[in-house]
Structure formats: structure tokens, C-alpha cells
């Protein structure tokens, strides 16, 4: 999968654990990013993830729901966007936000709730693609649609909308 994504212009391919130590490689530009899991074995979910309580709301999802949402035979867990029309976020700010949520900070990142209940969350890999002309939301939607076409209509595990 990484080779396919590299051929499509993605770079990075760094674990969350490494990005916590040094996020300087993440570009401060708009774009799309993907969270990958190299391990194709059945995941182990933890009942209480490390996600922050945004607006005092418990971010944890029932394990039965996580298991139901899991997409077998896919290394792509989440497709996200950063920046675009009326949105000044950058890949760097958005991925750092994702990480801070996973470290228990009260930051809103709904898809992150699913990621941070994986026992191996810190070993997940993040890659990104900067966009200069294209609108990140449109590219994200197209990528999710392509994923659904390949996976019987299912979205990536942690994506909650198309």
C-alpha cells in the first residue's frame, strides 16, 4: 500500500510515536493525509482509549461498535483533510491536533476517537500529500469514495462521513 500511495504523491510514512517526538517533517500546507496500519492481523481494541474529553464528552466507543466498523484486509484506517476554502488549517496543524487528541488533550477530532482505542495506535503510520490547486475536501471525498468502491461500500474504519 505504501508504494501505491508514494506513486500517488504521498510522503511522510511516519508513525504517531515518531511524530510525537518530532513533527517538523509535516508540511505547513493544505492537503490530505492518511492513517495506515501495516499489521493486517485482527486489531485489539481497548475499552478506554487515550483520546481527550472534548467538551466533557467521553470519546470512547463501545468495542462492539469498533469491531462492527472495522474493515478487514485494508491498511487504510482514516483519510483526512487539512485546509481549503474558509479553512486555514495545515497538514502540520491538523495532524498535530490528531496527536494531541490521542494524548488526552480536550481537542475535537471525532474520527480520532476510533484510532486511539486501538492497542497499537502509536505504531500507526501517517502519510500526507500537499495540494496547491485542488480543494482538500474534494480530494478527501474522492478518496473515500474510491475506498468504498473497493470495500463493499464501507468507509475507512475511522471515517464517520463520506
N, C-alpha and C positions, 0 to 999 in steps of 0.2 A: 504494500500500500504506500509506503514512504516513497518508493521510486516513482509510482504513478503521480503522487502529489508533487514531487520535485519537478517532474516533467510538465506539470501544470503551473509552475511558477511559485510553489510554496517553498518556504525556507524555515529555519529555526530548528525544529525537531529536537526540542529540549524538554526534559522532564520538569514537572512542577517543582520538585525538590531542588533542582539546579537553578530554576528561575527565582526561587525564594532567596537564594544566596546572591544571585547576580542577574538582574533583569535588564541590564544595559544593552543587550543584543536586540531587544524588541524595538522595532521602529516606532517613531513618534509620527506615524502617518495613518490615514484611514485604510481600512482593508477588511479582510475576512480571516478568521482563524478556526482551527480545528483541534479538538482534543481527541487523542488517539490512545488506544490500549493495545500494546504489542501482544500481550498474553491472550490467546484465543480460548483459554480454558473458561469454564463457568465461573463467574465472579463470586466473590464473597462480600456480602453486604453487611454493614454494621448497623445495629439499631439506632445508635446515636452518632451521627456524623460530626464533622468538625465545623460545619457551616455556622455562620453568625446568625443571631436572632435579630433580623431586620424588623423594625417597628414592633419589637417584643413578640414577634411571631415565630413559633417553633419551626425551623426549617426541615425537620426530619420527616421522612416519608415512610409509611409502613413497608416493611420488607416485601410483603406480598405484592404491593404496587410496583416496587422496584423490579421484582422478578418478572412481573407481567410486562413491564415496559422494555425489558432487556431485549436486544436484537442479537440473536445468535449469528455467528460467522461474520461479524463486522468489527473492524478495529476502530471505526469512526464512532465516537460517543457523543460528540457535540459539534455543531457548526455554528459559529457566532460571527458577529459583525462589529465593526468599530468605526464611528464617524459617518459622515454623509450629510445630506441636506438637513439643516437645522440641528445637527449633532456634531459637537466639536470633539468628541472622544477620539482617541488614537488607539492603535493596537496596543501600545505600551500602557496607556491608562486603563483600558478595558481589561486586558489580561492581568494587570496588577490588581485591579478590583476583584477579579475572579479569585486570585490567590488570597487576597486579604479576607474575602468572604470565607474561604476554606480554612483560614487561620482563626476563625471565630469572631471576626470583626462584624459589626452590625451594618452590613452593606447589602443592598438589594441585588441579587443575581439568582433568579428563580431556577434556571437550568443547573446552576451550580449546586443546588440542594441535592440533586441526584448524584452528581460526581463525587461529592465529599462524603457520601455514605458507602463508597467503595473502599474496601480494606486497603487496596493498593493505589489509592488516589494520588499519592505523592510521586508514584512512579509513572503516572500517565504522561504522555508526550504532547507538547503543544507545538503546532506549526502555524505559519501565517503567510498571507500573501497581501502585499500592499497594492492599492488600487489608486490610479491617478485620475482616470476619466470615469470609470464605472461607479455606479451608486452601490455602496456596500450592501444595503438591504436587498436590492435586486439580485445581486450576485449570491447572497446568502439564500434567498428564496429559491433561486435556480438550483443551487447545490443541494438543498433539502429535497426539492422535487426529484432530482436525479437519484438521490439516495432512496427515496420512496419507491421509485420505479424499479430499483434493483432489490428491494427488500419487502415485497408484497404489501406495499402501501404504508409501511411503518416509518416513522421519523427516527432520526438518530436517538439513542437512549435518553439523553438529557435535553433534547429539544422539545419544548412544550407547545410550540406552534410552528406552522409552515413558513 
